[in-house]
Each structure stands twice: as C-alpha cells, then as structure tokens.
Amino acid sequence: MAPAAVEIANGAATKYVVPKEMKAIRYNKLNDFSLVTMPVPEPKGHEILIKVKSAGICGTDIHIANGDFESALTQGKSVVTGHETSGIVVKIGENVKGFKVGDKVTADNSELCGHCHFCRQGKLLYCENFLAHGVHLDGGFAEYCAYPAEKLFHFDNCTWEEASLFEAASCAVHGMDRIRPEVGSSILLIGAGPTGLCLAQLLKANGGAHMVLASNEGPKMELAKKLNCADEYVELSRKDPSKQWADLKAKYPYGFDIVVEASGSHALLERAIDYCTRGGKLVYYGVYEKEALIKVSPARVFSDEITMIGSFSEMWCLPRAVHYLETRKVDVRGIVTNTYSLEQFGEALDAVKNKTCIKAAIIFD
C-alpha cells in the first residue's frame, strides 16, 4: 500500500496523495466479517473522500450483524459497516464547493432517492429507497470513505473520540423534534446508553422541569451523574429491580408527562406506559429485536389519551448536534471508554456485545 502524504504550503494542506488500496472491515454475510484490503473509493463529482479518523460502534452494529436491522446483509450482499464516521477531507469531487483538503468533518450516513412518494412530500427520513453508509453502503470501518458533500459537516473543537458521538447526538436531536416537550414537563427516561445520555441532557435543558433517569446500576449511571444528565437517578438492581419500580410508582402516583424508553428492552417498553400520566407521551427510542411484541391496553391509550411516538435515526440534525457537542451544552466527555484499532475490531465488537464498555470507537492514526 502506497503511503499517503500531505504537502504543506503556508501552514495549510494543499495536496493529499491518496493510496490505491486501504484496509477495511467487510461483512460477507450475517455475523461473518473479516479485515480486507480493497480499493480506495474514487469520489464522484458531488462527493468528497475522507480519511477516516474515528468510527463509533453502537448497539445498532450488533443488530446489523445479527440481521435484526434491515441492511445489505439481509439482502444477501456484502458491506463495509460503520455508520458513525468522522475524518479529514483528502479529495474533493469536481462539482463540490465549500470544502478544502484538511477540513475536519463528520458524516451524515444517509443517501436518499429524491423521487419516491415520501421524498416528494418532503418526508425524507421515510424515503422508500433509503440507504445508509455502514448499513447498505460501505461505511466508516475503513481507512477511507466517500460521501456526498451535502452530507458532510465541519467541526473544529471536539476530539476524535468525541466526534464518534455526533451521530448518536443527532439521533437525540431528532428525538427532541419528535417529542417536542412542553416547558415544565416531568420526564422519565429509561436507559443510559450513549444516545440516551445525549437525549437526557437535551430534554433537561429544553423543557424538562424534572428529569428522572432510570437504568441499571453501574458505570453508565456513574457517568450520567458526572455529566449532570438528570435531577434524580434510579439505579436499578441487576438482580431484581421490582421494588425500585414500585417505589418509583409510589413516589410519582400521577406519572410523568413524558416517558422515554431508550434501553431497547421490549420488556421495559411494555412496563413504561404504566409511568405515563394521563395525556402523556410514551416514546419508543430504543432499537428493538425485529420479532419483539408487547402488550398494550388500547382502553388505557384511548381513555388516558396517551400519545405514542417512535423516533428513528435522524435527518439533517447533524449541524445542531455538532453545535451542542462543540459548545459542550451536551457533554459527551467520558462516554467513549474503549478505543481500538481497525485490526482490533473483533475485540471492540465483543466489548459492545458483552457490555464491558459504555461506548467503543475505532480510532485511526
């Protein structure tokens, strides 16, 4: 592999020699990945090639590998995964303006068709031909990746570890758009994963008069306290949390205006409606197993006028997420606990699967 190099003039990068080949993690089928050498993608006229500097690993990557999340793998195709990608601009398509070699950028992983029923209604997230880098298209678990210029956003201050949280934070921003909390809301958020910690901070700062965070006892809750994510913390026993749930119900007999299930446990989602006040909102925020089902009382939803909201992914939320993280109005320091090289991808995946980390990220030299 030919070495990449930057030419410097007046302190600025003027040219980047891009190698012909790169290392990448490619899945050939479900739960079957390997480290491969493959050609570096050539950016089209509207695209930018970035040298990847960080790519986060989250629970969605586990769902993609297992087939619980629709992807190239469920269609019988191979794919380079990695959907939380940031890096440095190294090559720019001929039709692109507003970028220069050396810019630090983070990527919105989605690509849309622009002509389907929903695209033509402006409901872009529901694009019938929705594709995402790291899911359907090659993504960021590679030394290089090409993206449409319109889906890359500049940043300056965040570290590469922090940059691996931009996508998670943008999903939280989209969650805020879906929830639209009223000022003075009482809120219960269940789950303290990375995107849950981002959402908790946003809810607390944007309408939440009293935020209760409930999650399993351990490092995530300790970090949540350090980041001041909530006003009250319910550290659930990993053996039997039934008494803590009963105590929470007794303390708040009228329930909460907003209940967010962010753990991805459909068992907790089924329980969550019991903590909604009349006229409240229940938010499905976690990624659930494809075949999971829950029991919901339609009479309760009807008579108590419960609003049930789904929040999936994001669309054009990254600029706001970048602002929140760069200003530390959403503080993600400490969320990435484990960093790995591309060659250690298997170890990183195991850390996420076995929940021995809060957040893992692939960091490139």
N, C-alpha and C positions, 0 to 999 in steps of 0.2 A: 504494500500500500504506500503510495507516494505521500510524503509528509505535506501537511497543509502549512501555509505560511502567510503572514501579513506583512505588507510593505507599509512603512510608516513615513509620512511626509508632514512636517509641521505639527507633529503630535497626533495626527489623525490617520486612521487606516484608509488606504486608497485602493488596495487590491488584495484579494484573498485568493490564493491558489487552492482550488478545491480538488481533493483527490478523486480518483475514478471509482474507488471502492470504499466501503465502510462496513463496520460491524453492526449487527442488529439482532434483536430477539424476534424470531419469527415463529408463530404458531402455524403448524401444518394441519392440525385438527384439534378438537377439544382436548384440553389438558396435555397437549403434546407440543412443547416448544424446544427450540434449540438456538444456540448462538451461531449466526451465519455471517459469511462475507457476501455482500451483494452490491450491485452498482449504486452509486450515489445518484439520487433523483435529479433530473435536469429541470429547473423551474421553467414553466411556460411563461408566455408574455405577461400574464396577470399575476404571476406567483413570485414568491421570494423563497430562497433556500436559506435555512438557518442551520448553524452548527448548534446542536442541542447541548445545553449546559445542565439542565435539570428536567427530570420527568418523574412526577409523583406516582405512587402506587396506592390504589384505594380499593375498597371492597368491591367496586364495580368491576375491577380487573379479575377478581375471583369469579364473579358472576359470568363474565365474558368467557373465561376459561372453562367454566362448568357447563355453559350453554343455557344458563338462566336468563341471559341478556341477549337479545337478537343482535347478531353480528355476522361478519364474513364467515366465521367458523360454523355457525348454524346453517349457513348456506353451502357448506362444503368447500369453502375457499380458504386459502392461507392468508395471514395478515401479520404485519408488524404491529404489536399493541403499543399502548402508551398514549393516553388522552389528556394528560396534564403537563404540557410541554412549554418550556421557555428556553431561549437561546440567543445567539448573536447572528445578525444578518451577515451572510457571506457572499450571496449572489442575488442579483435583482433582475427580474424579468424586464423586457424592453419597454413594456407599457406602464410600468409602475412608477409612481411619483411619491414623494414624501418620506422616503427611507434612504439610508446610506449604509454602506458596509461598516460594521462595527456596532450598529444600534442594538441595544438590549430590548428584546421583545418577548411577549407571551402570546400564545396561540389560542384562539377560539377553534375548537376542533371540528366544527360543523361545516358541511357544504350542502347547499340546497339547490333544488332544481329550478325554482323560479317560475314554473309554468303549471304546476298541479293545482287542484281545486283550492287547497288551503294557502298555498303561496300567493295565488291570485286574489285571495281575500286578506292578505297581509298577516295571516296566522302562520308565521314562518316555522315555529317550533313543531308544527304538525305536518310539515312537508311530507308528502306521501313517498318521496324518494330521498328522504333524509339520510345523509351519510356522515360519518364522523371518523376523523383520523384516530387511529388506535382502536377502532371498533370495526368499521367496514373498510376503511382506507388505511394505508400504512401510517403509523404514528411515531411517537417520540422515544420509544425504547430502541433508539438507533443513533448513530453519531450525527446524522443529518436528516432533515425532513423538509419537504416543500409545502407551503401553504399559500392560499390566495392572499394577496396583500391586504385586502379588506378585512381579513380575519386575524391580523397581527396588530398588537397594541404595544406602544412604547412604555417602558418604565425605567426608573433611574436608581432608586434607593434600596429596594429590597435585595436581600441576599438570594443566591440561587436556591437555597433550601426554602426560604420564604416564598420565592416565586413558584414553587411547586404547589402552593396553596391558592393561587389565583383562580384556578378553575373551580375548586371547592367553594371559594368565597363568591364566585359569580353565580353558582347554583343557589347560594344563600340569598343573594340579591334578588334573583328570580323568585325565590320563596317569599321574600318580602312583597314583591309585586303581586303575587297570588294572594297572600294573606291580607294585605292592606290593614294592618292593625289600627284600631282607633286609639287616640290618645287616652291614656288612663287604663289600658287593658291589663287584666290579670292573665298571666301566661304560665302554662306548664309545658316544658319541653323535655321529652323523654329521649335520652341518648346523648352521649358526649363525645362522639367521633369528631374528626376534623371539621366537616361541614356543619355539624351540629353546633360546635363551639363558635364558628363564624356566625351562624344564624342567631344563636343566643345573644351575642353581642349586638347584632343589628336590631333585634327585637327589643332589647333592653333600652337601646338608645333612641328608638323610633316608635314610641307609643306604649312601651311596656312600663306600667307603673310598679308592677311587682312580678318579677321573673323567678320561677321555681325551676331548677334543673334537677331532674331525677335520672340517675344512671348507676350502673354497678360501681361499687366501691373500688378504689384503686388509683393508678397513676393518672387516668384521664380526668377524674374528678379533682384530684390534687392540682392538676394543671388548670382546670376550669376555675378553681378558686384563685389561683395565682393571676389569671387573666381577668378576674373580676367579671365573669360571664353572667352571673345571676345575683339575686338578692338572697336566695335561700337554696340550700343544697340538700337533696335527699340521696344519701349514699346507700344504695340498695345492697342488701346481703346477697352474695352469690349462691348461698345455700337455700335460704327461704326468705324472700322479701315480703311475704304476705302481710306480716304485721306492719311493716312500713307503709305499704299501700293502704291498709286500713287506717293507720294513723293520719295519713295524708287526707283521706276522705273525711275523717272526723274533724280535722283542723279546718278544712275548706268544704263544708257541707253543701254550699251552693255551687261548687265547682269553679272552673276557670273560663274566662271569655274565649281564650284560645288554647287549644291543646295540640301540640305538635309531636307526632311520633317519628323520631329520627333515628331509631336504632336499627330498623329493618327487620324487627321481630314481629311477625303477624300475630303472635300470641299477645304481645303488648299492645298492638294496634286494636285488637278486639277488646282489650280492657280499657283503652284510652277514652272511649266515649263516655264511660262512667264518671269521668272527671270534667266533662263539659257542662257548663252552666246552660240554662235554658236560653235559646237564642245564640249559643256559642258556635265556635268554628272548630272542626276537627281536621287536622292537616296530615295527609299521607305524604311523608317526606323521605322515608327510608326506601331502599331498594329491596324488594321482597322476592322470595322464590316464585318462579313463574306459576307453579301449581298451587300456591298458597291460597286458602279461602278463610274467611272469617264470618262469624255470625253477627248480624246487626239487627236490632229490633226496629223494623220500619215504623211501628207505632211511636217509639221514642223519638226517632228522627222527625216524624210528622208533628207530633204534639208539642215537642220542645223546640221545633224549628231549628234543628241542628244543620249547619252548613258544612258539608264535607268537601274538602279541597285536595286535589292532587297537585304536586309540584315536582316536575320532571325537568332535569337538566337546566338549560338557560339559553337565551338568545339575545345577543347584543348587550349583555350585562357586564362583560369584562371591563370596559372603561370605568364603571363605577366601582367594581371590585378592586381594580388597580389603585384608584384613589383612596379607598378605605384602608388598604394594606400599606400603601406608601406613607400615609399620614398617621398610621397606627391607631386610627379610630376603630378599626378591627385589628386586634393584636394577635398575630399568629406565631410569635416567638415561642419556641419550645414545643410546638406541635410536631414538627419533624424530629423524631427521636433517633431514627436509624437511617444512615446513608450507606449506599452500596455502589460499587462499580457495575458496569453493564455485565461483566463476567460473573458477578455475584447475584444475578437476577433471581436464581432459584432460591437463594437464602433470603432475599428480600421478600419474595412471594410467600415463603414459609412463615416469615415474621408477621405478615399481614394475616395469613390464614390462622395461625396459632395465637394471634392477638398478643404477641410479645412486644409490640411497639404501639405507639399512638399513631404515628404516620411514618411511612418509609418512602424514600426517594432515591432514584438513581441520579448520581451526581457525576458529571463528566469533567475531565481535566480541561 
